[in-house]
């Protein structure tokens, strides 16, 4: 079986590629990083190092790579021949791969070759979004063809993956924990999917939201509060018990959404949240807050990791003062090396906190006003964000 994967980055190599290999797929990566492409093709594979005490390794074999920018024809041919197509390119890059993917899917449809496409991104229903991007490049006749032969399957993924250089090699470094959840209710009949080391479910929405509103939410919260208070890494920020307590208050409220919306077990959710915080604190990780906090405008959208759970708890009339504080810290993320952070601060300078919050996060006037007041307070004195005696009075 052949799998084509868009994106040979940390998640692509360190997570999706590994699981596909363990399921018997030969993998071809499509990317434009020549160093990684040459490394993979020279070795016919690549190593993964686990971020555990032993720093054990795993070799992914039967792998090749194509520079999709330099060799679009070869990329197209590989996509047409594939049994499975997957991605992990980052949400903002899905539109960029859509034209090539559309062309390949049309060729396949004309040959009556069906395929499942799995977009593995930190976004709710990323495959649905990728389908929209693909269809925007297609004519009505092409869309009708794609509807018959191309199935976009939503997933939820969870694994921290970094990289480092060693002996002129780029090594993917991953935590031992992982979760890859696949919506098996919509897959193309006869189209192969990985079966081992994945979770196949009929209703994926709770898993997608759990990943985004607990794992990604707590990670981003640590990054933005940590940056505001001058910490360099997630692990340093977590050594401050007040930061940990603030983030815990945010996540504890978010858990109630899953209890009320999906009737999930609170003890199981609490165990999952505790495990998540332990993962963030992994001593083998040195995770810069600027990496985790990058692209704040995207992460402050109404359905993303910070505002999404805040809105959902608000709809359930659950006070979420920790969420308000953390959203405020994200609006104070003033990193001159991050283009989105620079743009966000320009918006704030031009129109003020409240108008910017309403524009970017689409919050109500009342909520935006409350968070804007917190922004003004924490801008003057960042340490006030840790005055947890006032948490119950923030709403």
C-alpha positions in Angstrom: 0.0 0.0 0.0 1.2 3.5 -0.9 0.5 6.6 1.2 1.3 10.2 0.1 1.7 12.6 2.9 1.8 16.4 2.4 4.4 17.8 4.8 7.7 16.3 6.1 7.8 18.4 9.2 7.9 17.3 12.8 4.4 15.9 12.9 4.6 14.4 9.5 7.7 12.5 10.1 7.5 12.1 13.9 3.9 11.0 14.1 1.8 10.3 10.9 4.7 8.8 9.0 5.6 6.5 11.9 2.0 5.2 12.3 1.5 4.7 8.5 4.8 2.8 8.4 3.7 0.6 11.3 0.5 -0.2 9.3 2.4 -1.4 6.3 2.3 1.7 4.1 5.2 2.8 1.9 5.3 6.5 2.3 6.1 9.4 0.0 6.4 12.8 1.5 5.6 15.9 -0.5 7.5 18.9 0.8 9.9 21.7 -0.3 12.5 21.4 2.4 15.5 20.2 0.3 17.5 19.2 3.3 14.9 16.8 4.7 14.0 15.6 1.2 17.6 14.7 0.4 18.1 13.1 3.8 15.0 10.9 3.4 15.9 9.8 -0.2 19.5 9.1 0.7 18.5 6.9 3.7 15.3 5.5 2.3 13.9 6.4 5.7 14.6 8.5 8.8 15.0 8.2 12.6 12.7 9.3 15.4 14.0 9.9 18.9 11.6 9.6 21.8 11.6 12.3 24.4 11.9 9.8 27.3 14.6 9.1 29.8 16.3 6.5 27.6 16.1 8.7 24.5 15.2 5.5 22.6 14.9 5.7 18.8 12.7 4.2 16.1 13.6 3.9 12.4 10.9 4.6 9.8 11.6 2.6 6.6 10.3 2.4 3.1 10.1 6.1 2.7 10.8 8.6 -0.1 10.3 12.3 -0.7 9.5 14.6 -3.6 10.0 18.4 -3.8 6.5 19.3 -4.8 7.4 22.8 -5.9 10.3 21.7 -8.1 8.7 18.5 -9.4 4.9 19.0 -9.6 4.5 16.4 -12.3 6.2 13.7 -10.2 4.1 14.8 -7.2 0.9 14.5 -9.3 1.8 11.1 -10.5 2.5 9.9 -7.0 -0.9 11.3 -5.8 -2.7 9.6 -8.6 -1.1 6.2 -7.7 -1.6 6.5 -3.9 -3.9 4.3 -1.8 -4.2 6.9 0.9 -3.5 10.7 1.1 -2.7 12.5 4.4 -1.5 15.9 5.4 0.2 17.8 8.3 1.2 21.1 6.7 -0.3 23.6 9.1 -3.8 25.0 8.7 -2.6 28.1 6.8 -0.9 25.9 4.2 -4.0 23.8 3.3 -5.0 26.4 0.7 -1.6 26.2 -0.9 -1.7 22.4 -1.5 -5.3 22.5 -2.7 -4.7 23.1 -6.4 -2.2 20.2 -6.8 -4.5 17.9 -4.7 -7.5 18.9 -6.8 -5.7 18.1 -10.0 -4.7 14.7 -8.7 -8.1 13.9 -7.4 -9.8 14.8 -10.7 -7.3 12.5 -12.6 -8.2 9.7 -10.1 -11.9 10.3 -10.5 -11.7 10.1 -14.3 -10.1 6.7 -13.7 -12.7 5.8 -11.1 -10.1 5.5 -8.4 -11.5 6.4 -5.0 -9.4 7.5 -2.1 -9.6 8.8 1.5 -7.9 12.1 2.4 -7.0 12.7 6.0 -6.0 16.3 7.0 -4.2 16.0 10.4 -4.0 19.6 11.6 -4.7 21.5 14.8 -8.1 22.6 13.7 -11.7 21.4 14.1 -12.7 19.4 11.1 -9.5 20.2 9.1 -10.4 17.7 6.4 -13.7 19.4 5.8 -11.9 22.7 5.5 -9.4 21.1 3.1 -12.3 19.8 1.0 -13.7 23.4 0.8 -10.3 24.7 -0.3 -10.1 21.9 -3.0 -13.6 22.5 -4.2 -12.9 26.3 -4.5 -10.4 25.5 -7.2 -12.7 23.0 -9.1 -15.4 23.5 -11.7 -18.9 22.3 -11.0 -18.3 19.2 -13.2 -15.1 18.5 -11.3 -16.8 18.9 -8.0 -19.4 16.3 -9.1 -16.6 13.9 -9.9 -14.8 14.5 -6.7 -17.9 13.9 -4.7 -18.1 10.4 -6.0 -14.4 9.3 -5.6 -12.7 11.6 -3.0 -13.7 11.3 0.7 -12.3 13.8 3.2 -12.1 12.2 6.6 -11.8 14.3 9.7 -9.3 13.3 12.3 -8.0 14.4 15.7 -4.3 14.1 16.4 -2.2 14.6 19.6 1.5 14.4 19.9 4.2 16.9 20.8 7.0 16.8 18.1 10.1 18.8 17.8 13.3 18.4 15.8 17.1 18.8 16.3 20.2 18.5 14.2 22.7 15.7 14.9 25.6 14.7 12.6 24.2 16.7 9.7 20.8 14.9 10.1 17.5 16.5 11.0 16.0 14.3 13.7 12.3 14.3 14.7 11.9 14.2 18.5 8.6 13.1 19.9 7.0 12.4 23.2 6.0 8.7 23.7 2.3 9.6 24.1 0.2 9.9 20.9 -3.4 9.7 19.8 -4.7 9.6 16.2 -8.5 9.5 16.1 -10.2 8.9 12.7 -13.8 9.3 11.8 -14.6 5.9 10.4 -18.3 6.7 9.7 -17.6 8.5 6.4 -14.6 6.6 4.9 -14.6 5.6 1.2 -15.6 1.9 0.9 -12.5 -0.2 0.1 -10.1 2.6 0.7 -7.4 1.5 3.1 -7.0 3.2 6.5 -4.5 2.6 9.2 -6.0 0.1 11.7 -3.2 -0.3 14.2 -2.2 2.3 16.8 -5.2 4.5 15.8 -8.7 5.0 17.3 -11.6 4.6 14.8 -14.8 6.3 16.0 -18.3 7.0 14.6 -18.5 10.5 16.3 -15.2 12.4 16.2 -16.4 15.8 17.3 -15.8 15.2 21.1 -12.3 14.0 20.4 -11.5 17.0 18.2 -12.8 19.4 20.7 -11.1 17.6 23.6 -7.8 17.9 21.9 -8.3 21.6 21.0 -10.0 22.8 24.2 -7.9 20.9 26.7 -4.5 20.0 25.2 -4.0 22.9 22.8 -5.8 25.3 25.1 -3.6 24.6 28.1 -0.5 24.7 26.0 -1.3 28.0 24.5 -2.4 29.4 27.9 1.0 28.5 29.3 2.7 30.1 26.4 0.9 33.5 26.5 0.9 33.9 30.3 4.5 32.7 30.3 5.6 35.2 27.7 3.7 38.0 29.5 5.7 37.2 32.6 9.1 36.9 30.9 9.5 33.1 30.8 11.3 31.6 27.8 9.9 28.0 27.8 6.7 26.2 28.7 8.6 24.2 31.3 10.0 27.3 33.0 6.5 28.8 33.2 5.0 25.6 34.7 7.5 25.9 37.6 5.5 28.9 38.7 2.7 27.4 40.8 0.5 30.5 40.2 0.7 30.1 36.5 -0.1 26.4 36.8 -3.1 27.2 39.0 -4.4 29.8 36.6 -4.3 27.5 33.7 -5.8 24.7 35.8 -8.8 27.0 36.6 -9.3 27.6 32.8 -9.2 23.9 32.0 -11.3 22.8 34.9 -14.1 25.0 33.6 -13.6 23.7 30.1 -14.1 20.1 31.4 -17.7 21.0 32.4 -18.5 21.7 28.8 -17.7 18.1 27.9 -19.7 16.8 30.8 -22.8 18.8 29.8 -22.5 18.7 26.0 -21.4 15.1 25.6 -22.2 13.5 28.9 -18.6 12.5 29.4 -17.3 11.2 32.7 -15.8 14.0 34.8 -13.3 11.7 36.6 -12.0 10.5 33.2 -11.8 14.0 31.9 -9.9 15.1 35.0 -7.5 12.3 34.5 -7.0 13.3 30.9 -6.4 16.9 31.9 -3.9 15.9 34.6 -2.0 13.7 32.1 -2.0 16.6 29.6 -0.3 18.9 32.2 2.2 16.2 33.0 3.0 16.0 29.3 3.6 19.7 29.0 6.0 19.5 31.9 8.1 16.7 30.4 11.7 17.4 31.5 13.0 16.1 28.2 11.3 19.0 26.4 12.6 22.6 26.1 9.6 24.1 24.3 9.9 27.9 23.6 6.8 29.9 24.5 7.3 31.7 21.2 6.9 28.5 19.3 3.7 27.5 21.1 2.3 31.0 21.0 3.1 31.8 17.4 0.3 33.0 15.1 -1.9 34.5 17.9 -4.6 35.9 15.5 -5.4 32.3 14.3 -5.4 31.0 17.9 -7.8 33.8 19.0 -10.4 32.9 16.4 -13.9 32.1 17.9 -13.6 28.4 17.3 -10.0 27.9 18.2 -8.3 26.8 21.4 -8.8 29.8 23.7 -12.0 31.6 22.6 -13.7 28.4 21.5 -14.0 26.9 25.0 -14.7 30.3 26.5 -17.7 30.8 24.2 -19.0 27.3 24.8 -18.8 27.6 28.6 -20.4 31.1 28.4 -23.3 29.6 26.4 -23.8 27.1 29.2 -23.7 30.0 31.7 -20.5 28.7 33.3 -18.3 31.5 34.6 -14.8 31.2 33.1 -12.7 34.0 34.6 -9.5 32.0 34.0 -10.4 32.0 30.3 -10.8 35.7 30.3 -7.4 36.3 31.8 -5.7 33.9 29.4 -7.4 35.5 26.4 -6.2 38.9 27.6 -2.6 37.6 27.9 -2.8 36.4 24.3 -3.9 39.9 23.1 -0.8 41.2 25.0 1.5 38.8 23.1 3.9 41.4 21.6 6.6 39.3 19.9 8.4 41.4 17.2 9.6 38.2 15.5 6.0 36.9 14.9 4.2 38.5 11.9 0.7 37.8 13.3 1.7 39.2 16.7 3.0 42.4 15.0 -0.2 42.7 13.0 -2.3 42.1 16.2 -0.5 44.9 18.1 -0.9 47.3 15.1 -4.7 46.6 15.2 -4.7 47.3 18.9 -2.7 50.5 18.5 -5.1 51.7 15.8 -8.5 50.8 17.2 -8.0 49.8 20.8 -8.4 46.5 22.7 -12.2 46.1 22.7 -12.7 46.7 19.0 -9.8 44.4 18.1 -11.2 41.7 20.4 -14.6 42.0 18.8 -13.1 41.8 15.3 -10.7 39.0 15.8 -12.5 36.8 18.4 -16.1 37.9 17.6 -17.0 38.1 21.2 -20.0 40.0 22.6 -19.6 43.7 23.5 -19.8 42.8 27.2 -17.2 40.0 27.0 -14.9 42.1 24.8 -15.1 45.0 27.2 -14.3 42.9 30.2 -11.3 41.4 28.5 -10.1 44.8 27.2 -10.1 46.0 30.8 -7.9 43.1 31.8 -5.6 43.8 28.9 -5.1 47.4 30.2 -4.5 46.2 33.7 -2.0 43.5 32.8 -0.2 45.8 30.3 0.5 48.2 33.2 1.4 45.4 35.7 1.7 41.8 34.3 1.9 40.3 37.7 -1.7 41.2 38.4 -2.7 38.3 36.2 -1.5 36.0 39.0 -3.6 37.7 41.7 -5.9 34.7 41.9 -7.9 36.1 44.8 -9.8 38.1 42.2 -10.6 35.2 39.8 -14.1 34.9 41.0 -14.8 38.6 40.5 -13.4 38.8 36.9 -16.7 38.0 35.2 
